């Protein structure tokens, strides 16, 4: 019967099933064809076709209709491969594509500080810095060590002493000691990085020989890397590429990509098997390969615009710079590459800022290194008239990030974790979130500041320990019930009565001691494994402007702007907004002294106010409710409205970053009342 119906088109088939004309009209008006039927979400499909029999028949009809098309594509692919193979065979050796014989790597120098018992980075003015060298792709790592010694100890001498006074070893960019026999090309392939960075770690021979009480970090101790400004970063090291520090029983953790696979089984093959927390951990190379496999699988689903963005991300990688001391210094290096003469136009409504952003970045001519020009419209569609010299762009990034934070792509109260959503996944919107964050950081906007520690760990590829807050409330309830259970029979009832555990692979509690393993295993499944496709999109988006690689190279610089709520005090706001004074002793200066006193009292009161916060005052003046990681490129200032003596309310110019204070008030209470009203009723760009 179904074979006979294959000659019908979609509309004719629906009529043979007795589907109403109203539904058929909806198929036409919404352009629903056999391809859309195959990919449509089940909830939408149910709403469209109420009867289950009709849905099943329509799915089968669409599948059979698409089968010849799919076979045709397969045949075309086979032909293409065959032609490519024939072409390669016919090519002469001189026409074959040759791989680069050399690769460029970066090397820095860290010297052990005997007093602080730490490795300290040597800066350029002391003979160190970061150097780029070209090496044979097939050479071993030990060659890098030899070249690094030659660079930092020319003719065997350095500002720190002669070469024979030191012992040396080579560390990778995460400060892990490296197997000297490993090939350079192998390291490029397993890390997926476009440029490798190594560190020459030197220790005085006297210290090395006399170290009998763990004075020097060894392959089994953490190395603390400290720059000249005493900013310390700790990271574990290991003796070889295949050894990890074993986690202790009180601080169990898992690594992202810990046997992570897109094809995870939904059931354990052995019902009595419990996920073991102390399972053997994969080595560094395997972790990197697994992470990159997720990125590769998600690349296939990216839009063409997204692919172009990722393909262009390395255009500035040849820029050489020393290790940054803070996040502002790092982002400033990238920000300098922005072309201010070419703009990306963005039109947004305040009700749908993220959607407006997505439309703009998906245009073929969009470039992440063009300047943004943002035009806002209010809810009636009337343009707000702001000429974008920075203020509207900052405002767009702030509001878009707030929309994303409160969307169904994330779960959690304040610190959020990724939440899998088919709707957003199919629209590739997790990718756009990553791109939004990257562009915001580079173009002077805020960081997200709402990521939970688990999500940041997955992004930075460092150890994570999922918690109850990392999963949706429904799963939290089930896990809390199991956690509170003290008797084995109660534990068994909780696990058997809930699909939450069976989907994660836990069907039965054999003994009470298994409870913690089941909880941790279930958390890992839902907080890590389930979201891997959404995470892959997010990571791809963060590759914009090469932000992902910087996060993984300098996680301590990014942790605060990704995860921590902004802290703003009245003192910091006062030091940020500096008044432009009139001439000392003039009548205007006397008025300004009174007004600035009112303002300083006002921001002190706002520290504890429930009506207007310090962050709202900052947003009114600058377009941002926190100081951006890149800092303000124009110094914020206070202007006094002498030319508008009747004006009672504050104004602002977010492009030139000016907060304009009224001068008509003769008492603090009136000043405070009008400031509250003006800032509290502002719709954007300092308009009350």
DRENSEZA-288257 format. One record per residue (C-alpha): y, x, z; residue in three letters. Coordinates in steps of 0.25 Angstrom, whole numbers, plus 2048, in hexadecimal, padded with zeros to 3 digits. Layout:
BEGIN
YXZALA/...
//
This chain:
BEGIN
800800800UNK/80A80B804UNK/8078137F7UNK/80B8067EFUNK/8188057F6UNK/81C8147F3UNK/82280F7E6UNK/82C8077EEUNK/83A80C7F2UNK/83E80B801UNK/8457FE7FFUNK/8397F77F8UNK/8307FD803UNK/8387F780EUNK/8387E9807UNK/8297EA806UNK/8287EB815UNK/8317DF817UNK/83D7E781DUNK/8497DF81DUNK/8557E0813UNK/85E7E481EUNK/8567F0822UNK/8547F4813UNK/8637F3812UNK/8657FD81EUNK/85B807817UNK/86580680BUNK/872807812UNK/86E81381BUNK/86781A810UNK/85981A817UNK/84F82080DUNK/84082480EUNK/845832813UNK/84E82C81EUNK/842823822UNK/83982F825UNK/84483682EUNK/84A82A835UNK/84982A844UNK/83F820849UNK/849818851UNK/852816845UNK/84581383DUNK/841808847UNK/84F802847UNK/84F801837UNK/8417FD835UNK/83C7F4841UNK/82E7F283EUNK/8247FE841UNK/81B7FB835UNK/8277FB82BUNK/82C809831UNK/81E80F82FUNK/81D80A821UNK/82A80F81DUNK/82881C823UNK/81B81E81BUNK/82281880EUNK/82D823810UNK/82382E813UNK/81B82B806UNK/82882A7FEUNK/82C837803UNK/81F83E801UNK/8208417F1UNK/82E8467F4UNK/82984F7FFUNK/81E8547F6UNK/8288577EAUNK/83085F7F4UNK/8248677F8UNK/82086A7E9UNK/82E86E7E6UNK/82E8787F2UNK/82187D7EDUNK/8268807E0UNK/8338867E6UNK/82A8907EEUNK/8218937E2UNK/82D8967D9UNK/83389F7E4UNK/8268A67E6UNK/8258A97D6UNK/8348AD7D6UNK/8318B77E2UNK/8258BD7DAUNK/82D8BE7CDUNK/8388C67D4UNK/83A8D57D3UNK/83A8DD7DFUNK/8498E07DDUNK/84C8D17DEUNK/8458CE7EAUNK/84E8CB7F7UNK/84E8D6800UNK/84F8D580FUNK/85A8DD815UNK/8558EA819UNK/85F8EB825UNK/8638E2830UNK/8708E3839UNK/86F8E2848UNK/8798E4853UNK/8778ED85FUNK/87F8EE86CUNK/87E8F7878UNK/87B8F4887UNK/87B8FF892UNK/8758FD8A0UNK/87F8FD8ABUNK/8799048B7UNK/8838FE8C1UNK/8818EF8BCUNK/8728F18B9UNK/8758EA8ACUNK/8768ED89DUNK/8848EC898UNK/8898EB88AUNK/8918F7885UNK/89D8F287DUNK/8A38F8871UNK/8AE900877UNK/8A3907880UNK/89B90B874UNK/8928FE873UNK/8968F186CUNK/88D8EA862UNK/8898F2855UNK/8838ED848UNK/8788F6842UNK/8708F4835UNK/8618F7837UNK/8548F682EUNK/84E8E882FUNK/8408EE832UNK/8458F883CUNK/8408F784BUNK/8498F4857UNK/84890285CUNK/851906850UNK/85C8FD855UNK/85B904863UNK/85C91285CUNK/86890D854UNK/86F907860UNK/86E914867UNK/87491B85CUNK/88091185BUNK/88391186AUNK/88091F86CUNK/886927860UNK/882935860UNK/87B93286DUNK/88792F875UNK/88E92287AUNK/89991F884UNK/88E91C88EUNK/88792988DUNK/87E931884UNK/87292A87EUNK/868933886UNK/86D92D892UNK/86891F88FUNK/85B91788DUNK/85B90C882UNK/8558FF87EUNK/8588F4874UNK/85B8E6878UNK/85C8D986FUNK/8688D086FUNK/8628C987BUNK/8618D6882UNK/8518D6881UNK/84B8E387FUNK/8458E4871UNK/8388EA86CUNK/83C8F6865UNK/8318F585AUNK/8368E7855UNK/83C8E7847UNK/84A8E3845UNK/8478D883AUNK/83C8D2844UNK/8478D084EUNK/8508C9844UNK/8458C0840UNK/8418BC84EUNK/84F8BA854UNK/8558B3847UNK/8628BA84AUNK/86B8BF83FUNK/86F8CB847UNK/8688D2852UNK/86F8D985EUNK/8698E4866UNK/86D8EB872UNK/86B8FA876UNK/8688FA885UNK/86B90788BUNK/86890C899UNK/86C91989FUNK/85F9238A0UNK/8629258AEUNK/8629178B2UNK/8569148A9UNK/84D91F8AFUNK/85191C8BEUNK/85090D8BDUNK/84490A8C6UNK/8498FD8CCUNK/84D8F48C0UNK/85B8F98BFUNK/85A8F88B0UNK/8568EB8A9UNK/8488ED8A3UNK/8408E5899UNK/83C8DC8A5UNK/84A8DA8ABUNK/8568D28A6UNK/8618DA89FUNK/86F8D68A2UNK/8798D9897UNK/8878DB89CUNK/8938DD893UNK/89F8E5898UNK/8A68D889DUNK/89A8D68A7UNK/8958CA8A1UNK/8868CB8A3UNK/87A8C589CUNK/86C8C58A0UNK/8608C4897UNK/8518C7899UNK/84B8D2891UNK/83C8D588EUNK/8348E188BUNK/8308DD87DUNK/8328D2873UNK/8268CA879UNK/8288CB888UNK/8318C1890UNK/8348C089FUNK/82A8B78A5UNK/8318AB8ACUNK/82E8A98BBUNK/82989C8C1UNK/8368988C7UNK/83E89A8BAUNK/8368958AFUNK/83C8948A1UNK/839892892UNK/83F898886UNK/84489087AUNK/83A89186FUNK/82F89387AUNK/82488F870UNK/82D88486BUNK/82887E85EUNK/82E872855UNK/82086D855UNK/81D86B864UNK/811863868UNK/81485686FUNK/807857877UNK/7FF86287EUNK/7F2865878UNK/7EC866886UNK/7F285B88FUNK/7EF86389CUNK/7F786F897UNK/80587189EUNK/810879898UNK/81188689FUNK/81E88B8A3UNK/8198998A3UNK/81489A895UNK/8168A788EUNK/8238A8888UNK/8258AC879UNK/82C8B9876UNK/83A8BB871UNK/8368BB862UNK/82E8AF863UNK/8398A786AUNK/8438AB85FUNK/8398A7854UNK/83689985AUNK/84589685CUNK/84889A84EUNK/83D892849UNK/84488584FUNK/851889848UNK/84A88B83BUNK/84387E83CUNK/85087783FUNK/85787E834UNK/84F87682AUNK/85586982FUNK/86486E82FUNK/86E868825UNK/87287181AUNK/880873820UNK/87987782DUNK/871881825UNK/87D88781FUNK/88488982DUNK/878890832UNK/877899826UNK/88589D827UNK/8858A0836UNK/8828AF834UNK/88F8B282BUNK/8968B8837UNK/88A8C083DUNK/88F8CD837UNK/89B8CD841UNK/8988D784BUNK/89D8D6859UNK/89A8DB867UNK/8938D2871UNK/89D8C7876UNK/8A18C7885UNK/8A48B8885UNK/8A28AC87CUNK/8B08AC877UNK/8AF8BA872UNK/8A28B686AUNK/8A78A9864UNK/8B58B0861UNK/8AD8B9857UNK/8A78AE850UNK/8B48A5850UNK/8BB8B1849UNK/8B38AD83DUNK/8B989F83BUNK/8C089E82EUNK/8CD896832UNK/8D1894823UNK/8C588B820UNK/8C387E828UNK/8B887582CUNK/8BE86782CUNK/8B885D837UNK/8BC84F838UNK/8B8848845UNK/8BA83C84DUNK/8BA83D85CUNK/8AE83385DUNK/8A583B854UNK/8A984A855UNK/89C850853UNK/899848847UNK/8A684D841UNK/8A285B844UNK/89485A83EUNK/89A854831UNK/8A485F82FUNK/89A86B832UNK/890865828UNK/89986681CUNK/895870812UNK/8A2878813UNK/8A1879822UNK/8A1887828UNK/8A088B837UNK/8AB896835UNK/8B688D82FUNK/8C0887838UNK/8BF87983DUNK/8CA86E83AUNK/8C7862842UNK/8CE855840UNK/8CC84A84BUNK/8CD83B849UNK/8CE831854UNK/8C5824855UNK/8CE81D84BUNK/8CC828841UNK/8DB82C842UNK/8DC83C841UNK/8E184284DUNK/8EA84C845UNK/8E685984BUNK/8E7865842UNK/8DB86E847UNK/8E087B84CUNK/8D487B856UNK/8D687085FUNK/8CF865857UNK/8C386F854UNK/8C1871863UNK/8C2863866UNK/8B885F85CUNK/8AE869861UNK/8B0864870UNK/8AE85686CUNK/8A2858863UNK/89B86086EUNK/89D855878UNK/89784B86EUNK/88B85486CUNK/88985687BUNK/88984787DUNK/880844871UNK/871841871UNK/86F85086CUNK/87085487AUNK/86A84F888UNK/86E853896UNK/87984F8A0UNK/88385A89FUNK/87C866899UNK/87486188DUNK/867865886UNK/863861878UNK/85D854876UNK/855851869UNK/85B846861UNK/855842853UNK/86283C84EUNK/86A849851UNK/85E85284CUNK/85D84B83FUNK/86C84D83DUNK/86B85C840UNK/87685984BUNK/870863855UNK/87386E84BUNK/88286884AUNK/883869859UNK/87F878859UNK/88987A84DUNK/894872855UNK/89287B861UNK/892888859UNK/89F884851UNK/8A687F85EUNK/8A488D865UNK/8A9895859UNK/8B588C855UNK/8BB88B863UNK/8B487E869UNK/8AC87D876UNK/89D880879UNK/89487487BUNK/89387788AUNK/88886D88CUNK/87B874889UNK/871875894UNK/86B882897UNK/85E87F890UNK/86587B883UNK/86D888884UNK/860890887UNK/85988A87AUNK/86688E872UNK/86789C877UNK/85889E877UNK/8578A2886UNK/84E89D891UNK/84F88E894UNK/84A88589FUNK/84B87689CUNK/84F86D8A7UNK/84F85D8A8UNK/85D85D8A4UNK/859862896UNK/851855892UNK/855847890UNK/85583E89CUNK/848836899UNK/840843899UNK/8488488A6UNK/84383B8ADUNK/83483E8AAUNK/83584D8AEUNK/83C8498BBUNK/8318408BEUNK/82784B8BCUNK/82F8558C4UNK/83084B8D0UNK/8218488D0UNK/81984F8DBUNK/80B8498D9UNK/80284D8CDUNK/7FF83E8CAUNK/80E83B8C9UNK/8108478C0UNK/8058428B7UNK/80A8348B7UNK/8188398B3UNK/8128428A7UNK/8088378A2UNK/81282C8A2UNK/81D83389AUNK/81E83788CUNK/82884288FUNK/81D84B894UNK/81284888AUNK/81C84B87EUNK/81F858885UNK/81085B885UNK/80D858894UNK/80384C895UNK/7FD84F8A3UNK/8008568B0UNK/7F385D8B5UNK/7F98638C2UNK/8068618CAUNK/8098708C7UNK/80B86C8B8UNK/8178648BBUNK/82286F8B9UNK/81B8748ADUNK/81B8668A7UNK/82A8648AAUNK/82E8718A4UNK/82586F898UNK/82B861896UNK/839866897UNK/83787288EUNK/831868883UNK/83D85E884UNK/848868886UNK/84387387CUNK/83886F873UNK/83D86186FUNK/84B86586CUNK/847871863UNK/84B86A856UNK/85986685CUNK/85A874862UNK/85787A854UNK/86387284EUNK/86C876859UNK/869885858UNK/86B884849UNK/87987E84CUNK/87C889856UNK/87989484BUNK/887890845UNK/89189C847UNK/8848A384DUNK/88789D85AUNK/87889B85DUNK/8758AA85CUNK/8818AD865UNK/87C8A486FUNK/86E8AB86FUNK/8758B8870UNK/87F8B587AUNK/87A8A9882UNK/8828AC88FUNK/88F8AB887UNK/88B89D881UNK/88489788EUNK/891892894UNK/89788C888UNK/88A885884UNK/886880892UNK/89188089DUNK/89B87589FUNK/8A987B89DUNK/8B187E8AAUNK/8C087D8AAUNK/8C987F8B6UNK/8D887C8B8UNK/8DB88A8B9UNK/8D488E8ACUNK/8DB8838A5UNK/8E88878AAUNK/8E68958A5UNK/8E1890898UNK/8ED887895UNK/8FA890896UNK/90788A896UNK/91288E88CUNK/91E88F895UNK/92D88D891UNK/937898896UNK/93689B8A4UNK/9428948ACUNK/94488A8A1UNK/94587B8A4UNK/93887989BUNK/9318848A4UNK/93487C8B0UNK/92E8708AAUNK/9228788A6UNK/91F87D8B4UNK/91F86F8B9UNK/91586A8AEUNK/90C8768AFUNK/90B8748BEUNK/9078668BBUNK/8FD86A8B1UNK/8F68758BAUNK/8F586A8C5UNK/8EF8608BBUNK/8E48698B6UNK/8E086D8C5UNK/8DF85E8C7UNK/8D785C8BBUNK/8CC8658C0UNK/8C885A8C9UNK/8CD84E8C1UNK/8C48438BCUNK/8CE83F8B2UNK/8D284B8AAUNK/8CA8588AAUNK/8CE8668A7UNK/8C586689BUNK/8CD85A895UNK/8DA861897UNK/8D486D88FUNK/8CF864884UNK/8DC85D883UNK/8E386A881UNK/8D9872879UNK/8CF868873UNK/8C486E87CUNK/8C086A88AUNK/8BB87888DUNK/8C0886889UNK/8B888A87CUNK/8AF89687CUNK/8B789C871UNK/8C489A879UNK/8D1894874UNK/8D689C869UNK/8E489786CUNK/8E989887BUNK/8EA88A881UNK/8F8887886UNK/90187D88DUNK/90D877886UNK/91886F88DUNK/91D863886UNK/92C865887UNK/92F85F87AUNK/92985287EUNK/92F85088CUNK/92A84188CUNK/91C844889UNK/913841895UNK/905845890UNK/8FF85388DUNK/8FD85787EUNK/8F4862878UNK/8F286986BUNK/8E486E86BUNK/8E687785FUNK/8F087F865UNK/8EA87C873UNK/8F7877879UNK/8F786E885UNK/905867885UNK/90A862893UNK/914857895UNK/92185C89DUNK/92684E8A1UNK/91F84D8AEUNK/92684F8BBUNK/91A84D8C5UNK/90C8518C4UNK/9068438C6UNK/90C83E8B9UNK/90884B8B2UNK/8FA8498B6UNK/8F983B8B2UNK/8FF83D8A4UNK/8F684A8A2UNK/8E98418A6UNK/8ED83689CUNK/8F1840891UNK/8E4848891UNK/8DB83D895UNK/8DF834889UNK/8E084087FUNK/8D783D872UNK/8D884C86DUNK/8E185786AUNK/8EB854875UNK/8EF846871UNK/8F083C87DUNK/
//
